[in-house]
Amino acid sequence: MDRQRAAAPWRGSRGRSRTIRYRPTLRPPHHPLGSTPVGVIHNPVLRGFNPDPSILRVGEDYYLATSTFEFHPAVRLHHSTHLVQWEVIGHALDDGFDLRGIPDSGGVWAPSLSYVDGQYWLAYSIVRSMDGDDKDIDNYLTTAPTIDGPWSAPIHLGSRGFDFSFFHDTDGTHWIVGVQWDQRPEHPSFGGLVVEQYLPDQQRTTGSAHLIYREDGLVEGPNLYRIGEWYYLLIAAGGTGWNHSITVARSRTLLGPYLRDPEMAVLTTRDAPGEPLQKAGHGELVQTPAGEWILAHLASRPTLQLGARYSTLGRETCLQKVIFDQDEWPRLAHGGHHAAIDVPVGPANDALDSPTDGFTDDFASDSIDSRRWSTLRAPLGTAADLRGRPGWLRLHGGHSPASVYDQAMLLTRVEEHHTNVEVVVDADPRSSRESAGLIAWYDRNGWIWLQITWDDENGRHARVVRRDGTITTRSAPVSVPQGPLRLSAELRGPVLTFAVGAADGNPSPVPGTYPAWTLSDDHGPRLRFTGLFLGVRADDLDGRRWTADLTDFRIRFTRP
């Protein structure tokens, strides 16, 4: 977030961020854009699993950080100079960062970027358990002289709650604002929003939190801004599902009292189930050099299965233009409170609108590109070998898909409801406990895997193995030729199909269709916060260092 907070489209000579003291330009919600040529933001700007966006501008550069939960590396960082097109530039928590043992949908929640005194600040929470009324949470701060790092050793900031962010006030004080969690079963778990002063010279908080906002509904994801004479508290309300929204409260003083916006929400689609961008909420503001305000928020693009909505792609990042109305409340520039797909902004530049349609990896590099690939909880380390067979990724089989420790799996985000993927696999299993292949992954209780394996009855063969909650099912075996095999999958909305054949030929369809809609936040009773990945994995349940070689990975996304 531009946690120079309202503040600071510019810096003073010593790098100290300063608040611009001004009265917001008062324009009606339908303020015309006029005849100035404009470019167009096409939402989502970060497609596929990229939730909880934190946006920051430093000079002419914009940065976005997104949640990664149990996936590694953690805290995905994106860059843009124009807001229309973004690129992944890396991760803040990479080498040496280890989340083994973390539950599904735990891990790194809601990172928060700010910039002050020539330093980038990154606040984040690690959720270590989330059972029943209990949440074990550790909050941290790390800093860096540039967005590329090096990031400092983390400073522990307590375990009061989650979704906390930094506010740097004009008097030079620093504050964290976040959710206070209440584990007592007879009390609301979301105990309100609190602020606590941070003492940078001592690298600690004061230990005394001030409750500044509470309401009967669920409120989280708070961010503070000082704009003109007001402190604005931007709030994620209603939970991160179909009822999600962004609301705002404001006060003349930092510690309140805060007055709630009289409107239902600044942004929500809870009242419009037919809108293409659903679950709109959890946002942050940034100001452009021209003084315009942009709201970064999450949303999802559901697919339909028998009339029900499933957000298989996860929660994605969108941008909206914001103005202030005559009463100085923030409003969407296009009017109303529904998220827009196309948002005019900035100078026209058609060349910028060239979104990626996928990528190919022949594993010819000496390292895995973590801008594209993710692993579970920790790096693959020696489980991945790019030198043993040049041009191939050699995976040393790991634990089963149930493990929270050492799975040998490499995954990439699915960005569109129509996606094609294929890979060549050279694997010679000699046991039913050795398997490798192409997998659609949501979490340990939701995956669909086209695997090459072996058993006494069928020898080496392919089959589709599926996990849904506590139930694992297997398809009938599919015979395969000798030698390397080409495996492919096609996602079409709620349905997934597979094919397999010789590496130098066209794969033949595997009988049946598979319910990709089960690989979403919206399926089953569990709390789920991530999104659909496709990738490759190898299992060696006997731990004998069995390996499988993979190459020619191709993934293609078809935009609507």
Secondary structure by P-SEA (a helix, b strand, c coil): cccccccccccccccbbbbbccccccccccccccccbbbbbccccccccccbbbbbbcccbbbbbbbbccccccbbbbbbccccbbbbcccccccccccccccccccccbbbbbbcccbbbbbbbbbccccccccbbbbbccccccccccccccccccccccbbbbbbccccbbbbbbbbbbcccccccccccbbbbbbcccccccccccccccccccccbbbbbbccccbbbbbbccccccccccccccccccccccccccccccccccccccccccccccbbbbbcccbbbbbbbbbbbcccccccccccccbbbbbbbbbbcccccccccccccccccccccccccccccccccccccccccccccccccccccccccccccccccccbbbbccccccccccccbbbbbbbcccbbbbbbbbbccccccccccccccccccccccccccccccccccbbbbbbbcccbbbbccbbbbbccbbbbbccccccbbbbccccccccccccccccccccccccccccccccccccccccccccccccbbbbcbbbbbbbcc
